[in-house]
Amino acid sequence: MRKTLVAYFSAGGTTAEKAKLLAAAADADLYEIRPAVPYTPADIRWTNPLARCNREWIKKAKIALADSAAPVAEHDVILLAFPIWYYTAPLIVKSFLEQYDFAGKTVALFATSGGSDMKNCVKTLSPAAPGAVFKEGMMLNGDVSAEALAEAAGRF
């Protein structure tokens, strides 16, 4: 029997809310990806060229994680949820993928966004987890029903 984990990064709370709904709909375990230094609202104000998120993106920084306790090894399917930043996943998601062995696992991507799609995410994230099979899940914007979440999660 496959075991599923919803791993998510959320800077402002929107993705956390959707990830919890996804985990419940998928009957999955839940893990929050957290940076070692938490983001403040000023850090993620992308309209400010000096904001932390912009400085990290320009440098293509590797983001230090708060812990290394994600139960990735215990799961076959990882439903990875994140907000779209710069037309792809935030750099912390890449850092998360690089920290664990995802070989042989299915990683399905789920995202929230105020206007961008997730068409670049598989291409930009898959090199960070060699041996994993990456799939595009769905956008988690607006009111997404439990049935739609369960159906999407069940495809993997």
C-alpha positions in Angstrom: 0.0 0.0 0.0 1.4 3.4 -0.9 2.0 5.9 1.8 1.6 9.6 1.0 3.2 12.7 2.5 2.0 16.3 1.9 5.2 18.5 2.3 4.5 22.2 2.0 6.1 25.6 2.3 4.0 28.6 3.1 5.2 32.1 3.7 1.9 33.8 4.3 -0.5 31.0 5.3 -2.4 30.5 2.1 -0.5 27.5 1.0 -0.6 26.0 4.5 -4.3 26.2 4.5 -4.6 24.4 1.2 -1.9 21.8 2.1 -3.9 20.8 5.2 -7.0 20.4 3.1 -5.0 18.3 0.6 -3.6 16.1 3.3 -7.0 15.5 4.7 -8.5 14.7 1.3 -5.6 12.4 0.5 -5.4 10.7 3.9 -1.8 11.7 3.9 0.8 12.7 6.6 1.7 16.4 6.7 5.1 18.1 7.0 5.9 21.8 6.9 9.0 22.9 5.2 10.4 25.8 7.3 13.4 28.0 6.7 16.0 28.2 9.5 15.4 31.9 9.5 11.6 32.5 9.2 10.4 34.9 6.6 8.8 38.1 7.8 6.1 40.0 5.8 8.8 42.4 4.7 11.0 39.6 3.5 8.4 38.4 1.0 7.3 41.8 -0.3 8.6 41.2 -3.8 7.7 44.7 -4.9 10.6 45.9 -2.8 13.8 45.2 -4.7 15.7 44.9 -1.5 13.4 42.3 0.1 15.0 39.1 1.2 13.1 37.0 -1.4 14.5 39.2 -4.2 18.1 39.1 -2.9 17.9 35.3 -2.5 16.5 34.9 -6.0 19.2 37.0 -7.6 21.9 35.0 -5.8 20.1 31.6 -6.4 20.7 31.1 -2.7 20.5 27.7 -1.1 18.0 28.3 1.8 18.9 26.7 5.1 16.1 24.5 6.5 14.9 24.6 10.1 15.3 20.9 10.5 16.1 17.7 8.7 13.2 15.6 10.1 10.9 15.3 7.1 9.7 11.6 6.9 10.5 11.3 3.2 12.0 7.8 3.5 8.7 6.4 4.9 6.6 7.6 2.0 6.2 6.5 -1.7 4.3 9.6 -2.9 5.2 13.2 -2.0 2.6 15.8 -2.7 4.7 19.0 -2.6 2.8 22.3 -2.1 4.2 25.8 -2.4 3.4 29.3 -3.6 4.6 30.3 -7.0 7.5 32.8 -6.7 9.2 34.1 -9.9 7.1 31.7 -12.1 8.3 28.6 -10.2 8.7 27.2 -6.7 10.6 29.3 -4.0 14.2 28.4 -3.6 13.5 26.7 -0.2 11.6 24.0 -2.1 14.7 23.2 -4.1 16.7 23.1 -0.9 14.2 20.7 0.6 14.5 18.4 -2.5 18.3 18.5 -2.4 18.3 17.5 1.3 16.6 14.1 1.0 16.7 11.1 -1.2 13.7 11.0 -3.5 14.9 8.3 -5.8 12.1 6.0 -6.8 9.4 8.3 -5.3 6.7 10.1 -7.1 6.7 13.9 -6.4 3.5 15.6 -7.4 3.5 19.4 -7.4 0.6 21.5 -6.1 0.8 25.3 -6.0 -0.9 28.5 -5.0 -0.6 31.8 -6.9 -2.1 35.1 -7.3 -1.9 34.9 -11.1 1.0 32.7 -12.3 0.7 29.1 -13.4 3.0 26.2 -12.6 4.1 25.2 -16.1 7.8 25.7 -15.2 7.9 23.9 -11.9 8.5 20.3 -13.0 11.4 21.5 -15.3 13.0 23.7 -12.6 12.6 21.3 -9.6 13.3 17.8 -11.1 17.1 18.3 -11.3 17.1 18.8 -7.5 15.8 15.2 -6.8 17.6 12.8 -9.2 15.7 9.5 -9.6 12.3 10.9 -8.6 9.3 11.0 -11.0 7.9 14.5 -11.1 4.3 15.1 -12.0 2.2 18.2 -12.2 -0.6 18.1 -9.7 -2.9 21.1 -9.7 -3.2 24.7 -8.7 -4.8 25.2 -5.3 -6.3 28.6 -5.9 -9.8 29.7 -4.7 -12.3 27.2 -3.3 -11.1 23.8 -4.2 -13.4 21.0 -3.1 -12.3 18.0 -1.0 -13.5 15.8 -3.8 -11.3 17.6 -6.4 -8.3 17.3 -4.0 -8.9 13.6 -3.4 -9.2 13.0 -7.1 -6.0 14.9 -7.9 -4.1 13.2 -5.1 -5.4 9.8 -6.2 -3.8 10.1 -9.6 -0.4 9.6 -8.0 
